[in-house]
């Protein structure tokens, strides 16, 4: 593996919740000399400086070049389709305790069955100020849960295609429940033990059920990478790598949004004013007036970084006949009426790739199969900023484990760095 590929695997194995992904990002940025800023505070920034604003499950990092007349933004998202634990989740059935969960995003449900699963997220703990509870990260690094399939002897039609019902089939087992076992508050007690806090001080939590299997190479030549959370931690890694490696003269910004998988319409999502607030605070701190700030937006550019669909070797009929990227062929430029890419921004991306020798492919949906949304069209419309959608091609997108060409991450990272440097 190359250094980039090893770093990607570290992100995939460590980013077990959006909270943990942002914490990893903040730690890496701090190690590179980025100074933290508070979203609700005044910004003190200067040319040549490096800064970041962390907001739980979202983060904005930026560098200020000597020219600093426009914003160059690369945006990704920290969330992925999964199961989220409901409050008071303990349920008892068949001598087992199981957790009440709800699907988050468009997961392929049956891929979550019969796998080692675990829990990660944030717990909110009581403080002296009721308006400022303390957020504590929690994660179990070993498997805690599993969702067993129904045996084929009881479900003879399963190989013909049987629906997986979220309110029946997706409750993960977490332990046995002997007769008389007290279930109420059981999970909260486990959280209290893990965090070493009184159980009564836990006010709420946001816990994600995640696939506890690690990233690993596949293939006789180890050409593939199979892993949970490729969509979209590949993009988180590429955005931050590009920001850290680049030496550009403009205001370079890496944005890690949350909630893309459920529409982005939250304060930490792309369909909010949060990024606009941060960019305007940067502009004000640099002495820009309102007109200069607006010019910095419309004169800049955004790369919307999210996974693309690769041509499926077993199902080529679902791909566009000509614009279908393959695993190992490089980064994909995504074009569709649902994406932010247009002819102008596609020309920019292609020109960067040609200049720096970066392998580039084009992705378009089959004409009758609309694809998913990305943060690009939302964020670029709010900023009135030109944008393009790029990402690594994947197979099994939104499965509990997805598949990519291992070498494609290098092309992705190089394109992000070239974009910031140009």
SVG drawing of the C-alpha trace seen along z (x, -y; Angstrom):
<svg xmlns="http://www.w3.org/2000/svg" viewBox="-42 -47 45 73">
<polyline fill="none" stroke="black" stroke-width="0.4" points="0.0,0.0 1.0,-3.6 1.0,-6.2 -2.3,-7.6 -3.9,-4.2 -2.8,-3.4 -4.1,-6.8 -7.4,-6.1 -7.7,-2.8 -7.1,-4.6 -9.9,-7.0 -12.3,-4.1 -11.5,-2.1 -11.6,-5.1 -14.6,-7.0 -17.1,-4.9 -19.6,-7.8 -19.7,-11.3 -18.6,-12.5 -15.5,-10.3 -14.7,-11.4 -14.8,-15.0 -12.7,-14.3 -10.1,-12.6 -10.1,-15.5 -9.7,-18.0 -6.8,-16.0 -5.0,-15.8 -5.5,-19.5 -4.2,-20.4 -1.1,-18.3 -0.5,-20.3 -0.7,-23.6 -4.3,-24.5 -5.7,-26.7 -9.3,-26.1 -11.9,-28.8 -15.3,-28.9 -18.3,-29.2 -20.0,-31.6 -16.9,-33.7 -15.1,-36.4 -12.6,-35.2 -9.0,-36.4 -7.3,-35.3 -4.4,-36.5 -2.7,-35.7 -0.6,-32.6 -2.7,-31.2 -4.4,-27.8 -7.7,-27.4 -10.7,-25.1 -14.1,-25.3 -15.5,-22.1 -19.3,-21.7 -19.9,-18.2 -20.5,-16.2 -19.4,-18.9 -16.2,-20.8 -14.8,-23.6 -11.0,-24.0 -9.3,-26.7 -5.9,-28.2 -5.5,-31.9 -3.1,-32.5 -1.3,-35.7 -3.7,-36.7 -6.9,-35.7 -9.4,-37.1 -11.7,-34.1 -12.8,-30.9 -11.7,-27.5 -13.9,-24.9 -13.8,-21.1 -16.8,-19.6 -17.7,-16.1 -20.0,-14.6 -19.3,-12.7 -22.5,-10.5 -23.3,-7.2 -26.4,-4.9 -26.7,-3.0 -28.9,-2.2 -29.4,-4.7 -30.5,-3.7 -33.7,-5.1 -34.1,-6.4 -35.0,-3.8 -34.2,-1.1 -34.1,2.1 -36.5,4.8 -36.7,8.5 -37.8,11.3 -36.8,15.0 -34.6,14.8 -32.5,12.1 -32.1,8.3 -32.3,6.4 -32.1,2.7 -34.8,0.6 -33.3,-1.2 -34.3,-3.2 -32.7,-3.2 -30.7,-6.3 -30.3,-7.1 -30.8,-4.6 -29.0,-1.5 -29.2,1.9 -30.8,3.5 -30.0,7.2 -26.2,6.4 -26.4,5.6 -27.5,9.1 -25.1,11.7 -22.3,9.2 -20.3,8.2 -21.7,4.8 -20.9,2.2 -21.9,-1.1 -20.4,-4.6 -21.5,-8.2 -21.9,-10.9 -23.4,-11.0 -24.7,-14.3 -23.8,-14.6 -25.3,-16.9 -23.3,-20.0 -24.1,-22.9 -25.4,-24.9 -28.6,-23.2 -28.0,-25.0 -24.4,-23.6 -24.4,-19.8 -21.1,-18.1 -20.7,-16.0 -18.6,-12.9 -17.6,-10.5 -18.2,-6.8 -17.1,-3.8 -16.7,-0.1 -13.9,1.2 -15.1,4.8 -18.3,6.3 -21.3,5.9 -24.3,6.6 -25.5,8.8 -28.7,9.1 -29.4,12.8 -31.0,13.8 -34.0,16.1 -33.0,19.6 -33.8,20.7 -35.8,23.6 -38.3,21.0 -38.0,18.6 -37.8,20.8 -38.4,17.9 -35.5,15.8 -33.3,16.4 -36.1,15.2 -36.1,11.8 -37.9,11.2 -38.4,7.8 -36.3,6.9 -38.6,5.0 -37.0,2.3 -39.5,2.7 -39.2,6.5 -35.9,7.7 -33.3,5.1 -33.3,5.2 -29.7,6.1 -29.2,8.5 -26.9,7.3 -27.1,10.1 -29.2,12.7 -32.1,11.8 -32.8,14.4 -36.2,14.5 -36.7,11.6 -33.9,9.6 -34.4,5.9 -34.1,4.2 -35.1,0.6 -32.0,-1.6 -29.7,1.2 -28.0,-0.6 -27.7,-3.8 -25.9,-1.9 -23.5,-0.5 -22.8,-4.0 -22.3,-5.2 -19.7,-2.5 -17.9,-3.2 -17.7,-6.9 -17.3,-6.6 -20.2,-9.0 -23.3,-8.5 -26.1,-7.0 -28.5,-9.7 -26.2,-12.4 -26.7,-11.1 -29.3,-13.4 -29.4,-12.0 -27.3,-10.2 -26.9,-9.8 -25.6,-6.3 -24.9,-4.7 -24.8,-1.0 -21.7,-0.5 -20.2,2.4 -17.3,3.5 -15.3,5.1 -12.1,3.4 -11.0,2.2 -9.1,4.8 -7.6,5.3 -9.2,7.9 -7.9,9.5 -4.9,11.6 -3.0,8.3 -4.8,6.5 -6.4,4.2 -9.6,3.6 -10.4,2.2 -13.5,3.6 -14.6,1.6 -17.6,0.0 -18.1,-3.7 -16.3,-4.2 -19.2,-6.5 -18.2,-9.1 -15.0,-8.8 -13.0,-8.5 -14.0,-12.1 -13.4,-13.3 -9.8,-11.9 -9.3,-13.4 -10.6,-16.9 -8.4,-17.1 -5.3,-15.6 -5.7,-18.2 -5.9,-21.1 -2.9,-19.9 -0.7,-19.3 -1.6,-22.5 0.2,-25.8 -2.3,-27.9 -2.6,-31.7 -6.4,-31.9 -8.6,-31.0 -8.7,-27.2 -11.6,-25.6 -12.4,-22.0 -16.0,-21.5 -17.2,-18.3 -21.0,-18.4 -23.3,-16.1 -26.8,-14.7 -26.3,-14.5 -27.8,-11.0 -31.1,-12.4 -31.4,-15.6 -28.9,-18.0 -31.6,-20.3 -30.1,-20.6 -27.8,-23.2 -24.8,-20.9 -25.9,-20.0 -25.2,-21.7 -28.7,-23.2 -28.0,-25.6 -26.5,-29.0 -23.6,-27.7 -20.9,-27.7 -22.1,-31.1 -21.7,-32.4 -18.2,-31.0 -17.1,-32.4 -18.4,-35.8 -16.6,-35.8 -13.4,-34.9 -14.0,-37.8 -14.7,-40.3 -11.6,-39.2 -9.5,-39.8 -11.0,-43.3 -13.2,-42.6 -16.4,-44.6 -19.7,-43.0 -19.1,-43.5 -15.6,-41.9 -17.1,-39.0 -19.7,-38.4 -17.1,-38.6 -14.9,-36.1 -17.9,-33.7 -19.0,-34.1 -15.4,-34.3 -14.5,-31.1 -15.3,-27.4 -16.5,-24.4 -15.7,-20.7 -18.5,-18.5 -16.7,-15.3 -18.9,-12.2 -18.7,-8.6 -19.7,-7.7 -21.2,-4.5 -18.8,-2.1 -19.8,0.1 -21.0,3.4 -19.3,6.4 -22.4,8.6 -24.9,5.9 -23.5,3.7 -27.1,3.1 -27.6,0.6 -24.8,-1.7 -24.8,-4.4 -23.4,-2.8 -20.5,-5.3 -20.1,-7.3 -19.5,-4.5 -16.3,-4.6 -14.6,-1.4 -12.7,-0.4 -9.0,-1.3 -9.6,-3.8 -9.1,-7.0 -11.3,-9.7 -14.8,-10.2 -16.3,-13.5 -20.0,-13.3 -22.5,-14.9 -26.3,-15.0 -29.1,-17.5 -29.1,-16.5 -25.4,-17.4 -23.7,-20.8 -21.3,-20.1 -21.7,-22.2 -19.7,-22.6 -17.5,-25.3 -16.6,-23.6 -16.1,-20.2 -13.6,-22.0 -11.7,-23.2 -11.6,-19.7 -10.5,-18.2 -7.8,-20.8 -6.4,-20.2 -6.3,-16.5 -4.5,-16.9 -2.0,-19.3 -1.1,-17.1 -1.5,-13.7 -4.4,-12.6 -6.5,-9.8 -10.1,-11.0 -13.3,-9.2 -16.8,-10.5 -19.9,-9.3 -23.5,-9.8 -26.7,-7.9 -28.5,-5.7 -31.1,-7.9 -34.0,-6.3 -32.2,-5.8 -31.8,-9.1 -28.9,-9.0 -28.7,-10.3 -28.2,-13.9 -25.0,-15.5 -24.0,-18.5 -22.7,-20.3 -26.0,-21.6 -27.2,-22.7 -24.1,-24.5 -23.2,-26.1 -26.7,-27.5 -26.5,-29.1 -23.2,-30.7 -23.9,-31.5 -20.6,-29.7 -19.7,-27.5 -19.2,-23.8 -18.3,-20.3 -19.1,-16.9 -16.2,-14.4 -15.6,-11.1 -14.1,-7.6 -16.2,-5.0 -17.7,-2.3 -19.6,0.9 -22.2,1.9 -22.8,-1.7 -24.8,-2.0 -24.1,1.6 -22.7,2.3 -19.4,3.0 -18.6,1.2 -15.9,1.8 -13.5,-0.5 -10.3,-0.4 -7.5,-0.9 -5.4,-3.1 -8.3,-5.5 -7.8,-7.3 -4.4,-8.6 -6.0,-10.3 -8.8,-11.7 -6.3,-13.2 -4.1,-14.6 -7.0,-16.3 -8.1,-18.0 -4.5,-19.2 -4.3,-20.5 -7.5,-22.3 -6.3,-24.1 -2.9,-24.9 -4.1,-26.2"/>
</svg>
